[in-house]
Amino acid sequence: MNVVVFCPSLIGDTVMATPTFRALRRRFPEGRLTAVIRPNVAPVLDGLDWFDAIIPFHPKAKDPEHRARALIRRLRADRPDAAVLLPNSMRTALISRLAGIPRRVGYDRYARGWLLTDRLPPPRDARGKLVPSPIVDYYLELARALGCPGTGSRLELATTPADEAEADEALAALGVDASDGLVCLNNGGAFGPAKAWPNEHFGELARRIAEECGAAVVVLCGPAEREESRRIAELAGHPRVVSLADRRLSLGLSKAIVRRSDLMVTTDSGPRHFAAAFNTPVVSLFGPTWIQWTRTNQPNAVHLYRPVPCGPCQRPTCRMGHHDCMRKLDPDRVFEASRRLLSGRRNHRSTTKEAAWRPG
Protein backbone atom coordinates (compact mmCIF):
# COMPACT_ATOMS: atom_id res chain seq x y z
CA MET A 1 0.00 0.00 0.00
CA ASN A 2 1.34 3.39 -1.05
CA VAL A 3 -0.34 6.14 1.00
CA VAL A 4 0.23 9.90 0.90
CA VAL A 5 -0.86 11.92 3.94
CA PHE A 6 -1.66 15.60 3.56
CA CYS A 7 -0.63 17.00 6.94
CA PRO A 8 -2.22 19.93 8.79
CA SER A 9 -0.83 23.39 8.13
CA LEU A 10 -0.38 24.29 11.83
CA ILE A 11 2.18 22.99 14.32
CA GLY A 12 -0.29 22.07 17.05
CA ASP A 13 -2.65 20.30 14.67
CA THR A 14 0.26 18.28 13.30
CA VAL A 15 1.17 17.11 16.81
CA MET A 16 -2.47 16.14 17.34
CA ALA A 17 -2.27 14.12 14.12
CA THR A 18 0.55 11.90 15.43
CA PRO A 19 -1.84 9.16 16.64
CA THR A 20 -3.18 9.03 13.06
CA PHE A 21 0.32 8.77 11.59
CA ARG A 22 1.14 5.98 14.05
CA ALA A 23 -2.07 4.11 13.21
CA LEU A 24 -1.35 4.27 9.48
CA ARG A 25 2.17 2.93 9.93
CA ARG A 26 0.95 0.03 12.08
CA ARG A 27 -1.74 -0.78 9.53
CA PHE A 28 0.77 -0.75 6.64
CA PRO A 29 4.11 -1.82 8.19
CA GLU A 30 5.57 -2.77 4.80
CA GLY A 31 3.85 0.00 2.86
CA ARG A 32 5.15 3.35 1.71
CA LEU A 33 3.95 6.40 3.63
CA THR A 34 4.62 9.90 2.33
CA ALA A 35 3.90 13.13 4.21
CA VAL A 36 2.98 16.31 2.35
CA ILE A 37 3.71 19.08 4.82
CA ARG A 38 4.56 22.76 5.02
CA PRO A 39 8.33 23.37 5.27
CA ASN A 40 8.02 25.38 8.50
CA VAL A 41 5.98 22.58 10.13
CA ALA A 42 8.07 19.62 8.91
CA PRO A 43 10.57 19.73 11.85
CA VAL A 44 7.72 18.63 14.12
CA LEU A 45 8.23 15.15 12.62
CA ASP A 46 12.02 15.08 13.09
CA GLY A 47 13.14 12.03 15.04
CA LEU A 48 10.04 9.98 14.16
CA ASP A 49 10.25 7.08 11.71
CA TRP A 50 6.68 6.68 10.44
CA PHE A 51 7.21 8.25 7.00
CA ASP A 52 9.35 6.98 4.15
CA ALA A 53 9.37 10.35 2.41
CA ILE A 54 8.61 13.99 3.23
CA ILE A 55 7.41 16.33 0.49
CA PRO A 56 7.57 20.05 1.41
CA PHE A 57 4.53 21.92 0.13
CA HIS A 58 3.25 25.45 0.47
CA PRO A 59 0.91 26.99 -2.13
CA LYS A 60 2.77 30.31 -1.95
CA ALA A 61 6.34 28.99 -1.57
CA LYS A 62 9.17 30.95 -3.17
CA ASP A 63 10.63 27.69 -4.44
CA PRO A 64 8.51 26.48 -7.38
CA GLU A 65 9.34 22.88 -6.43
CA HIS A 66 7.31 23.36 -3.26
CA ARG A 67 4.16 24.58 -5.02
CA ALA A 68 1.07 22.75 -6.26
CA ARG A 69 2.15 22.06 -9.84
CA ALA A 70 5.39 20.38 -8.74
CA LEU A 71 3.54 18.42 -6.06
CA ILE A 72 1.01 17.08 -8.57
CA ARG A 73 3.82 16.09 -10.92
CA ARG A 74 5.65 14.22 -8.16
CA LEU A 75 2.55 12.44 -6.91
CA ARG A 76 1.71 11.32 -10.45
CA ALA A 77 5.20 9.81 -10.64
CA ASP A 78 4.90 8.14 -7.21
CA ARG A 79 1.41 6.74 -8.01
CA PRO A 80 -0.04 6.49 -4.47
CA ASP A 81 -2.88 4.07 -3.89
CA ALA A 82 -4.62 6.40 -1.44
CA ALA A 83 -4.51 9.93 -0.06
CA VAL A 84 -5.52 10.82 3.50
CA LEU A 85 -6.55 14.47 3.66
CA LEU A 86 -6.25 15.83 7.19
CA PRO A 87 -6.85 19.48 6.18
CA ASN A 88 -10.44 20.29 5.26
CA SER A 89 -9.36 22.44 2.33
CA MET A 90 -10.61 22.31 -1.23
CA ARG A 91 -6.99 22.64 -2.39
CA THR A 92 -5.78 19.34 -0.94
CA ALA A 93 -8.77 17.49 -2.39
CA LEU A 94 -8.23 19.02 -5.82
CA ILE A 95 -4.49 18.26 -5.83
CA SER A 96 -5.09 14.61 -4.92
CA ARG A 97 -7.71 14.34 -7.68
CA LEU A 98 -5.48 15.97 -10.30
CA ALA A 99 -2.62 13.70 -9.24
CA GLY A 100 -4.76 10.72 -10.21
CA ILE A 101 -4.82 9.12 -6.76
CA PRO A 102 -7.56 6.48 -6.97
CA ARG A 103 -8.71 6.61 -3.34
CA ARG A 104 -9.13 9.97 -1.58
CA VAL A 105 -10.21 9.97 2.07
CA GLY A 106 -11.38 13.16 3.75
CA TYR A 107 -14.22 15.00 5.45
CA ASP A 108 -17.08 16.23 3.30
CA ARG A 109 -16.75 19.91 4.06
CA TYR A 110 -16.58 23.18 2.12
CA ALA A 111 -18.34 21.66 -0.92
CA ARG A 112 -15.43 19.38 -1.77
CA GLY A 113 -17.24 16.05 -1.38
CA TRP A 114 -17.38 15.46 -5.15
CA LEU A 115 -13.55 15.31 -5.20
CA LEU A 116 -13.40 12.51 -2.60
CA THR A 117 -14.00 8.78 -2.92
CA ASP A 118 -14.36 8.24 0.85
CA ARG A 119 -16.45 11.11 2.21
CA LEU A 120 -16.71 11.22 6.00
CA PRO A 121 -19.47 13.35 7.53
CA PRO A 122 -18.15 15.79 10.15
CA PRO A 123 -19.79 15.65 13.60
CA ARG A 124 -22.94 17.81 13.63
CA ASP A 125 -25.88 18.27 15.95
CA ALA A 126 -29.55 17.76 15.08
CA ARG A 127 -29.71 21.23 13.52
CA GLY A 128 -26.72 20.52 11.29
CA LYS A 129 -24.34 22.74 13.23
CA LEU A 130 -20.75 21.56 13.55
CA VAL A 131 -20.10 20.10 17.00
CA PRO A 132 -16.74 20.87 18.67
CA SER A 133 -14.93 17.56 19.10
CA PRO A 134 -11.29 16.64 19.81
CA ILE A 135 -9.14 17.03 16.71
CA VAL A 136 -7.19 13.93 17.74
CA ASP A 137 -10.31 11.77 17.33
CA TYR A 138 -11.42 13.74 14.25
CA TYR A 139 -8.20 12.81 12.45
CA LEU A 140 -8.22 9.20 13.67
CA GLU A 141 -11.55 8.60 11.94
CA LEU A 142 -9.77 9.15 8.62
CA ALA A 143 -7.28 6.39 9.45
CA ARG A 144 -10.12 4.08 10.48
CA ALA A 145 -11.66 4.59 7.05
CA LEU A 146 -8.58 2.80 5.69
CA GLY A 147 -9.03 -0.06 8.13
CA CYS A 148 -6.50 1.08 10.72
CA PRO A 149 -6.99 -0.57 14.13
CA GLY A 150 -7.03 1.62 17.22
CA THR A 151 -3.60 2.49 18.59
CA GLY A 152 -4.74 4.97 21.22
CA SER A 153 -4.90 8.75 21.17
CA ARG A 154 -1.55 9.40 22.87
CA LEU A 155 0.40 12.20 21.21
CA GLU A 156 3.96 11.31 20.31
CA LEU A 157 7.05 13.34 19.41
CA ALA A 158 10.80 12.84 19.44
CA THR A 159 13.91 14.97 19.60
CA THR A 160 17.11 14.44 17.66
CA PRO A 161 20.66 14.56 19.08
CA ALA A 162 21.04 17.90 17.32
CA ASP A 163 17.94 19.25 19.07
CA GLU A 164 19.26 18.18 22.48
CA ALA A 165 22.69 19.66 21.80
CA GLU A 166 21.07 22.94 20.76
CA ALA A 167 19.10 23.02 24.01
CA ASP A 168 22.21 22.25 26.07
CA GLU A 169 24.05 25.11 24.40
CA ALA A 170 21.19 27.60 24.77
CA LEU A 171 20.55 26.87 28.45
CA ALA A 172 24.26 27.01 29.26
CA ALA A 173 24.67 30.33 27.44
CA LEU A 174 21.70 31.78 29.34
CA GLY A 175 23.06 30.56 32.67
CA VAL A 176 20.04 28.37 33.43
CA ASP A 177 20.41 26.27 36.58
CA ALA A 178 17.63 23.69 36.45
CA SER A 179 18.65 21.81 39.59
CA ASP A 180 15.56 23.14 41.43
CA GLY A 181 13.23 22.71 38.48
CA LEU A 182 12.75 24.11 35.00
CA VAL A 183 9.58 25.88 33.85
CA CYS A 184 8.97 27.10 30.31
CA LEU A 185 6.45 29.77 29.33
CA ASN A 186 4.89 30.25 25.92
CA ASN A 187 2.74 33.19 24.82
CA GLY A 188 2.83 32.68 21.07
CA GLY A 189 0.44 31.42 18.46
CA ALA A 190 -0.09 31.65 14.72
CA PHE A 191 -3.87 31.85 15.25
CA GLY A 192 -3.78 35.53 16.16
CA PRO A 193 -3.40 37.96 19.08
CA ALA A 194 -6.73 36.97 20.67
CA LYS A 195 -5.07 33.90 22.21
CA ALA A 196 -2.32 35.91 23.94
CA TRP A 197 -2.23 36.44 27.70
CA PRO A 198 -0.97 39.93 28.68
CA ASN A 199 2.82 40.14 28.92
CA GLU A 200 2.40 41.82 32.30
CA HIS A 201 0.58 38.76 33.62
CA PHE A 202 3.22 36.42 32.27
CA GLY A 203 5.97 38.58 33.77
CA GLU A 204 4.32 38.48 37.20
CA LEU A 205 3.85 34.70 36.92
CA ALA A 206 7.49 34.17 35.92
CA ARG A 207 8.75 36.24 38.85
CA ARG A 208 6.59 34.35 41.37
CA ILE A 209 7.65 30.95 40.04
CA ALA A 210 11.31 31.97 40.33
CA GLU A 211 10.94 33.58 43.77
CA GLU A 212 8.43 31.32 45.50
CA CYS A 213 9.14 27.98 43.80
CA GLY A 214 12.86 28.47 43.18
CA ALA A 215 12.64 27.14 39.63
CA ALA A 216 14.43 28.45 36.57
CA VAL A 217 12.08 29.96 33.98
CA VAL A 218 12.69 30.02 30.23
CA VAL A 219 10.38 32.07 27.99
CA LEU A 220 10.00 30.38 24.62
CA CYS A 221 9.20 32.14 21.37
CA GLY A 222 8.97 31.80 17.64
CA PRO A 223 10.67 34.17 15.17
CA ALA A 224 7.68 36.55 15.22
CA GLU A 225 7.42 36.59 19.03
CA ARG A 226 10.92 37.63 20.08
CA GLU A 227 9.88 41.02 21.41
CA GLU A 228 7.05 39.57 23.55
CA SER A 229 9.38 36.92 24.97
CA ARG A 230 12.06 39.49 25.76
CA ARG A 231 9.47 41.78 27.37
CA ILE A 232 8.15 39.03 29.67
CA ALA A 233 11.64 38.35 31.00
CA GLU A 234 12.20 42.08 31.52
CA LEU A 235 8.91 42.47 33.40
CA ALA A 236 9.77 39.51 35.63
CA GLY A 237 12.98 41.25 36.69
CA HIS A 238 14.49 38.12 38.20
CA PRO A 239 17.87 36.53 37.38
CA ARG A 240 16.34 33.05 37.11
CA VAL A 241 13.95 34.22 34.35
CA VAL A 242 15.49 34.23 30.87
CA SER A 243 14.25 34.49 27.30
CA LEU A 244 15.20 32.71 24.08
CA ALA A 245 14.54 35.92 22.15
CA ASP A 246 18.21 36.50 21.28
CA ARG A 247 19.01 32.87 20.44
CA ARG A 248 18.85 31.09 17.10
CA LEU A 249 15.37 29.60 17.16
CA SER A 250 14.06 26.28 15.88
CA LEU A 251 11.22 23.89 16.55
CA GLY A 252 13.80 21.32 17.62
CA LEU A 253 15.11 23.67 20.31
CA SER A 254 11.59 24.30 21.63
CA LYS A 255 10.79 20.58 21.64
CA ALA A 256 13.97 19.75 23.56
CA ILE A 257 13.34 22.41 26.21
CA VAL A 258 9.71 21.38 26.69
CA ARG A 259 10.75 17.72 26.92
CA ARG A 260 13.14 18.38 29.81
CA SER A 261 10.90 20.89 31.63
CA ASP A 262 9.07 20.18 34.89
CA LEU A 263 6.18 22.42 33.85
CA MET A 264 4.92 24.41 30.90
CA VAL A 265 2.52 27.36 31.11
CA THR A 266 1.16 28.26 27.70
CA THR A 267 -1.61 29.77 25.67
CA ASP A 268 -3.60 27.53 23.33
CA SER A 269 -0.88 27.38 20.68
CA GLY A 270 1.27 24.80 18.93
CA PRO A 271 3.98 24.28 21.59
CA ARG A 272 1.26 23.46 24.11
CA HIS A 273 0.93 20.08 22.40
CA PHE A 274 4.66 19.42 22.75
CA ALA A 275 3.98 19.13 26.48
CA ALA A 276 1.29 16.49 25.96
CA ALA A 277 3.55 14.52 23.61
CA PHE A 278 6.44 14.52 26.11
CA ASN A 279 4.18 14.08 29.17
CA THR A 280 5.35 17.39 30.60
CA PRO A 281 2.84 18.89 33.10
CA VAL A 282 1.11 21.86 31.50
CA VAL A 283 -1.17 24.73 32.45
CA SER A 284 -3.04 25.87 29.32
CA LEU A 285 -4.71 29.28 29.16
CA PHE A 286 -7.86 29.45 27.05
CA GLY A 287 -9.84 32.45 25.89
CA PRO A 288 -11.32 32.71 22.38
CA THR A 289 -11.04 29.02 21.45
CA TRP A 290 -13.09 25.96 22.39
CA ILE A 291 -11.26 23.63 24.77
CA GLN A 292 -13.19 20.71 23.24
CA TRP A 293 -11.36 21.02 19.92
CA THR A 294 -7.91 20.41 21.35
CA ARG A 295 -8.39 18.05 24.30
CA THR A 296 -5.54 15.54 24.49
CA ASN A 297 -6.56 13.52 27.58
CA GLN A 298 -3.22 14.31 29.22
CA PRO A 299 -3.53 13.40 32.93
CA ASN A 300 -1.14 16.07 34.26
CA ALA A 301 -2.75 19.02 32.48
CA VAL A 302 -4.82 21.93 33.79
CA HIS A 303 -7.01 24.04 31.49
CA LEU A 304 -7.89 27.52 32.75
CA TYR A 305 -10.64 29.63 31.26
CA ARG A 306 -12.33 32.92 32.20
CA PRO A 307 -16.00 32.75 31.06
CA VAL A 308 -17.22 35.85 29.23
CA PRO A 309 -20.58 36.53 27.54
CA CYS A 310 -18.95 36.87 24.10
CA GLY A 311 -16.87 33.70 24.10
CA PRO A 312 -15.52 31.42 22.97
CA CYS A 313 -15.70 33.35 19.72
CA GLN A 314 -13.08 31.41 17.69
CA ARG A 315 -11.81 34.72 16.27
CA PRO A 316 -8.12 35.63 15.87
CA THR A 317 -8.70 39.17 17.16
CA CYS A 318 -11.12 40.44 19.79
CA ARG A 319 -14.14 41.87 17.96
CA MET A 320 -15.30 43.59 21.17
CA GLY A 321 -11.99 45.37 21.69
CA HIS A 322 -11.62 44.49 25.40
CA HIS A 323 -10.02 41.00 25.25
CA ASP A 324 -11.56 40.21 28.64
CA CYS A 325 -11.39 36.44 28.18
CA MET A 326 -7.59 36.59 28.48
CA ARG A 327 -6.97 39.92 30.22
CA LYS A 328 -9.19 38.96 33.18
CA LEU A 329 -7.68 35.51 33.60
CA ASP A 330 -6.14 36.11 37.04
CA PRO A 331 -2.34 35.60 37.44
CA ASP A 332 -2.95 34.37 41.02
CA ARG A 333 -5.14 31.58 39.69
CA VAL A 334 -2.53 30.62 37.10
CA PHE A 335 0.26 30.67 39.69
CA GLU A 336 -1.65 28.39 42.08
CA ALA A 337 -2.28 25.86 39.33
CA SER A 338 1.37 26.06 38.31
CA ARG A 339 2.59 25.64 41.87
CA ARG A 340 0.46 22.53 42.39
CA LEU A 341 1.65 20.84 39.21
CA LEU A 342 5.26 21.76 39.87
CA SER A 343 5.04 20.43 43.42
CA GLY A 344 3.53 17.19 42.16
CA ARG A 345 6.29 16.80 39.60
CA ARG A 346 8.97 17.31 42.25
CA ASN A 347 7.35 14.80 44.61
CA HIS A 348 7.19 12.25 41.80
CA ARG A 349 10.83 12.73 40.93
CA SER A 350 11.85 12.49 44.59
CA THR A 351 9.90 9.25 45.03
CA THR A 352 11.36 7.84 41.82
CA LYS A 353 14.90 8.71 42.91
CA GLU A 354 14.42 7.11 46.35
CA ALA A 355 13.01 3.94 44.79
CA ALA A 356 15.97 3.77 42.40
CA TRP A 357 18.45 3.92 45.29
CA ARG A 358 16.56 1.69 47.71
CA PRO A 359 18.73 -1.38 48.62
CA GLY A 360 17.66 -4.85 47.42
C-alpha positions as CSV (number, residue, x, y, z in Angstrom):
1,M,0.0,0.0,0.0
2,N,1.3,3.4,-1.1
3,V,-0.3,6.1,1.0
4,V,0.2,9.9,0.9
5,V,-0.9,11.9,3.9
6,F,-1.7,15.6,3.6
7,C,-0.6,17.0,6.9
8,P,-2.2,19.9,8.8
9,S,-0.8,23.4,8.1
10,L,-0.4,24.3,11.8
11,I,2.2,23.0,14.3
12,G,-0.3,22.1,17.0
13,D,-2.7,20.3,14.7
14,T,0.3,18.3,13.3
15,V,1.2,17.1,16.8
16,M,-2.5,16.1,17.3
17,A,-2.3,14.1,14.1
18,T,0.6,11.9,15.4
19,P,-1.8,9.2,16.6
20,T,-3.2,9.0,13.1
21,F,0.3,8.8,11.6
22,R,1.1,6.0,14.0
23,A,-2.1,4.1,13.2
24,L,-1.4,4.3,9.5
25,R,2.2,2.9,9.9
26,R,0.9,0.0,12.1
27,R,-1.7,-0.8,9.5
28,F,0.8,-0.8,6.6
29,P,4.1,-1.8,8.2
30,E,5.6,-2.8,4.8
31,G,3.9,0.0,2.9
32,R,5.2,3.4,1.7
33,L,3.9,6.4,3.6
34,T,4.6,9.9,2.3
35,A,3.9,13.1,4.2
36,V,3.0,16.3,2.4
37,I,3.7,19.1,4.8
38,R,4.6,22.8,5.0
39,P,8.3,23.4,5.3
40,N,8.0,25.4,8.5
41,V,6.0,22.6,10.1
42,A,8.1,19.6,8.9
43,P,10.6,19.7,11.8
44,V,7.7,18.6,14.1
45,L,8.2,15.1,12.6
46,D,12.0,15.1,13.1
47,G,13.1,12.0,15.0
48,L,10.0,10.0,14.2
49,D,10.3,7.1,11.7
50,W,6.7,6.7,10.4
51,F,7.2,8.3,7.0
52,D,9.4,7.0,4.2
53,A,9.4,10.4,2.4
54,I,8.6,14.0,3.2
55,I,7.4,16.3,0.5
56,P,7.6,20.0,1.4
57,F,4.5,21.9,0.1
58,H,3.3,25.5,0.5
59,P,0.9,27.0,-2.1
60,K,2.8,30.3,-1.9
61,A,6.3,29.0,-1.6
62,K,9.2,31.0,-3.2
63,D,10.6,27.7,-4.4
64,P,8.5,26.5,-7.4
65,E,9.3,22.9,-6.4
66,H,7.3,23.4,-3.3
67,R,4.2,24.6,-5.0
68,A,1.1,22.7,-6.3
69,R,2.1,22.1,-9.8
70,A,5.4,20.4,-8.7
71,L,3.5,18.4,-6.1
72,I,1.0,17.1,-8.6
73,R,3.8,16.1,-10.9
74,R,5.7,14.2,-8.2
75,L,2.5,12.4,-6.9
76,R,1.7,11.3,-10.5
77,A,5.2,9.8,-10.6
78,D,4.9,8.1,-7.2
79,R,1.4,6.7,-8.0
80,P,0.0,6.5,-4.5
81,D,-2.9,4.1,-3.9
82,A,-4.6,6.4,-1.4
83,A,-4.5,9.9,-0.1
84,V,-5.5,10.8,3.5
85,L,-6.6,14.5,3.7
86,L,-6.2,15.8,7.2
87,P,-6.9,19.5,6.2
88,N,-10.4,20.3,5.3
89,S,-9.4,22.4,2.3
90,M,-10.6,22.3,-1.2
91,R,-7.0,22.6,-2.4
92,T,-5.8,19.3,-0.9
93,A,-8.8,17.5,-2.4
94,L,-8.2,19.0,-5.8
95,I,-4.5,18.3,-5.8
96,S,-5.1,14.6,-4.9
97,R,-7.7,14.3,-7.7
98,L,-5.5,16.0,-10.3
99,A,-2.6,13.7,-9.2
100,G,-4.8,10.7,-10.2
101,I,-4.8,9.1,-6.8
102,P,-7.6,6.5,-7.0
103,R,-8.7,6.6,-3.3
104,R,-9.1,10.0,-1.6
105,V,-10.2,10.0,2.1
106,G,-11.4,13.2,3.7
107,Y,-14.2,15.0,5.4
108,D,-17.1,16.2,3.3
109,R,-16.8,19.9,4.1
110,Y,-16.6,23.2,2.1
111,A,-18.3,21.7,-0.9
112,R,-15.4,19.4,-1.8
113,G,-17.2,16.0,-1.4
114,W,-17.4,15.5,-5.2
115,L,-13.5,15.3,-5.2
116,L,-13.4,12.5,-2.6
117,T,-14.0,8.8,-2.9
118,D,-14.4,8.2,0.9
119,R,-16.4,11.1,2.2
120,L,-16.7,11.2,6.0
121,P,-19.5,13.4,7.5
122,P,-18.1,15.8,10.2
123,P,-19.8,15.7,13.6
124,R,-22.9,17.8,13.6
125,D,-25.9,18.3,15.9
126,A,-29.5,17.8,15.1
127,R,-29.7,21.2,13.5
128,G,-26.7,20.5,11.3
129,K,-24.3,22.7,13.2
130,L,-20.7,21.6,13.5
131,V,-20.1,20.1,17.0
132,P,-16.7,20.9,18.7
133,S,-14.9,17.6,19.1
134,P,-11.3,16.6,19.8
135,I,-9.1,17.0,16.7
136,V,-7.2,13.9,17.7
137,D,-10.3,11.8,17.3
138,Y,-11.4,13.7,14.2
139,Y,-8.2,12.8,12.4
140,L,-8.2,9.2,13.7
141,E,-11.5,8.6,11.9
142,L,-9.8,9.1,8.6
143,A,-7.3,6.4,9.4
144,R,-10.1,4.1,10.5
145,A,-11.7,4.6,7.0
146,L,-8.6,2.8,5.7
147,G,-9.0,-0.1,8.1
148,C,-6.5,1.1,10.7
149,P,-7.0,-0.6,14.1
150,G,-7.0,1.6,17.2
151,T,-3.6,2.5,18.6
152,G,-4.7,5.0,21.2
153,S,-4.9,8.8,21.2
154,R,-1.5,9.4,22.9
155,L,0.4,12.2,21.2
156,E,4.0,11.3,20.3
157,L,7.1,13.3,19.4
158,A,10.8,12.8,19.4
159,T,13.9,15.0,19.6
160,T,17.1,14.4,17.7
161,P,20.7,14.6,19.1
162,A,21.0,17.9,17.3
163,D,17.9,19.2,19.1
164,E,19.3,18.2,22.5
165,A,22.7,19.7,21.8
166,E,21.1,22.9,20.8
167,A,19.1,23.0,24.0
168,D,22.2,22.2,26.1
169,E,24.1,25.1,24.4
170,A,21.2,27.6,24.8
171,L,20.5,26.9,28.4
172,A,24.3,27.0,29.3
173,A,24.7,30.3,27.4
174,L,21.7,31.8,29.3
175,G,23.1,30.6,32.7
176,V,20.0,28.4,33.4
177,D,20.4,26.3,36.6
178,A,17.6,23.7,36.5
179,S,18.7,21.8,39.6
180,D,15.6,23.1,41.4
181,G,13.2,22.7,38.5
182,L,12.8,24.1,35.0
183,V,9.6,25.9,33.8
184,C,9.0,27.1,30.3
185,L,6.4,29.8,29.3
186,N,4.9,30.3,25.9
187,N,2.7,33.2,24.8
188,G,2.8,32.7,21.1
189,G,0.4,31.4,18.5
190,A,-0.1,31.7,14.7
191,F,-3.9,31.9,15.3
192,G,-3.8,35.5,16.2
193,P,-3.4,38.0,19.1
194,A,-6.7,37.0,20.7
195,K,-5.1,33.9,22.2
196,A,-2.3,35.9,23.9
197,W,-2.2,36.4,27.7
198,P,-1.0,39.9,28.7
199,N,2.8,40.1,28.9
200,E,2.4,41.8,32.3
201,H,0.6,38.8,33.6
202,F,3.2,36.4,32.3
203,G,6.0,38.6,33.8
204,E,4.3,38.5,37.2
205,L,3.9,34.7,36.9
206,A,7.5,34.2,35.9
207,R,8.7,36.2,38.9
208,R,6.6,34.3,41.4
209,I,7.7,30.9,40.0
210,A,11.3,32.0,40.3
211,E,10.9,33.6,43.8
212,E,8.4,31.3,45.5
213,C,9.1,28.0,43.8
214,G,12.9,28.5,43.2
215,A,12.6,27.1,39.6
216,A,14.4,28.4,36.6
217,V,12.1,30.0,34.0
218,V,12.7,30.0,30.2
219,V,10.4,32.1,28.0
220,L,10.0,30.4,24.6
221,C,9.2,32.1,21.4
222,G,9.0,31.8,17.6
223,P,10.7,34.2,15.2
224,A,7.7,36.5,15.2
225,E,7.4,36.6,19.0
226,R,10.9,37.6,20.1
227,E,9.9,41.0,21.4
228,E,7.1,39.6,23.6
229,S,9.4,36.9,25.0
230,R,12.1,39.5,25.8
231,R,9.5,41.8,27.4
232,I,8.1,39.0,29.7
233,A,11.6,38.3,31.0
234,E,12.2,42.1,31.5
235,L,8.9,42.5,33.4
236,A,9.8,39.5,35.6
237,G,13.0,41.3,36.7
238,H,14.5,38.1,38.2
239,P,17.9,36.5,37.4
240,R,16.3,33.1,37.1
241,V,13.9,34.2,34.3
242,V,15.5,34.2,30.9
243,S,14.3,34.5,27.3
244,L,15.2,32.7,24.1
245,A,14.5,35.9,22.1
246,D,18.2,36.5,21.3
247,R,19.0,32.9,20.4
248,R,18.9,31.1,17.1
249,L,15.4,29.6,17.2
250,S,14.1,26.3,15.9
251,L,11.2,23.9,16.5
252,G,13.8,21.3,17.6
253,L,15.1,23.7,20.3
254,S,11.6,24.3,21.6
255,K,10.8,20.6,21.6
256,A,14.0,19.8,23.6
257,I,13.3,22.4,26.2
258,V,9.7,21.4,26.7
259,R,10.7,17.7,26.9
260,R,13.1,18.4,29.8
261,S,10.9,20.9,31.6
262,D,9.1,20.2,34.9
263,L,6.2,22.4,33.9
264,M,4.9,24.4,30.9
265,V,2.5,27.4,31.1
266,T,1.2,28.3,27.7
267,T,-1.6,29.8,25.7
268,D,-3.6,27.5,23.3
269,S,-0.9,27.4,20.7
270,G,1.3,24.8,18.9
271,P,4.0,24.3,21.6
272,R,1.3,23.5,24.1
273,H,0.9,20.1,22.4
274,F,4.7,19.4,22.8
275,A,4.0,19.1,26.5
276,A,1.3,16.5,26.0
277,A,3.5,14.5,23.6
278,F,6.4,14.5,26.1
279,N,4.2,14.1,29.2
280,T,5.3,17.4,30.6
281,P,2.8,18.9,33.1
282,V,1.1,21.9,31.5
283,V,-1.2,24.7,32.4
284,S,-3.0,25.9,29.3
285,L,-4.7,29.3,29.2
286,F,-7.9,29.4,27.0
287,G,-9.8,32.5,25.9
288,P,-11.3,32.7,22.4
289,T,-11.0,29.0,21.5
290,W,-13.1,26.0,22.4
291,I,-11.3,23.6,24.8
292,Q,-13.2,20.7,23.2
293,W,-11.4,21.0,19.9
294,T,-7.9,20.4,21.4
295,R,-8.4,18.0,24.3
296,T,-5.5,15.5,24.5
297,N,-6.6,13.5,27.6
298,Q,-3.2,14.3,29.2
299,P,-3.5,13.4,32.9
300,N,-1.1,16.1,34.3
301,A,-2.7,19.0,32.5
302,V,-4.8,21.9,33.8
303,H,-7.0,24.0,31.5
304,L,-7.9,27.5,32.8
305,Y,-10.6,29.6,31.3
306,R,-12.3,32.9,32.2
307,P,-16.0,32.7,31.1
308,V,-17.2,35.8,29.2
309,P,-20.6,36.5,27.5
310,C,-19.0,36.9,24.1
311,G,-16.9,33.7,24.1
312,P,-15.5,31.4,23.0
313,C,-15.7,33.4,19.7
314,Q,-13.1,31.4,17.7
315,R,-11.8,34.7,16.3
316,P,-8.1,35.6,15.9
317,T,-8.7,39.2,17.2
318,C,-11.1,40.4,19.8
319,R,-14.1,41.9,18.0
320,M,-15.3,43.6,21.2
321,G,-12.0,45.4,21.7
322,H,-11.6,44.5,25.4
323,H,-10.0,41.0,25.2
324,D,-11.6,40.2,28.6
325,C,-11.4,36.4,28.2
326,M,-7.6,36.6,28.5
327,R,-7.0,39.9,30.2
328,K,-9.2,39.0,33.2
329,L,-7.7,35.5,33.6
330,D,-6.1,36.1,37.0
331,P,-2.3,35.6,37.4
332,D,-2.9,34.4,41.0
333,R,-5.1,31.6,39.7
334,V,-2.5,30.6,37.1
335,F,0.3,30.7,39.7
336,E,-1.6,28.4,42.1
337,A,-2.3,25.9,39.3
338,S,1.4,26.1,38.3
339,R,2.6,25.6,41.9
340,R,0.5,22.5,42.4
341,L,1.7,20.8,39.2
342,L,5.3,21.8,39.9
343,S,5.0,20.4,43.4
344,G,3.5,17.2,42.2
345,R,6.3,16.8,39.6
346,R,9.0,17.3,42.2
347,N,7.3,14.8,44.6
348,H,7.2,12.2,41.8
349,R,10.8,12.7,40.9
350,S,11.8,12.5,44.6
351,T,9.9,9.3,45.0
352,T,11.4,7.8,41.8
353,K,14.9,8.7,42.9
354,E,14.4,7.1,46.4
355,A,13.0,3.9,44.8
356,A,16.0,3.8,42.4
357,W,18.4,3.9,45.3
358,R,16.6,1.7,47.7
359,P,18.7,-1.4,48.6
360,G,17.7,-4.8,47.4
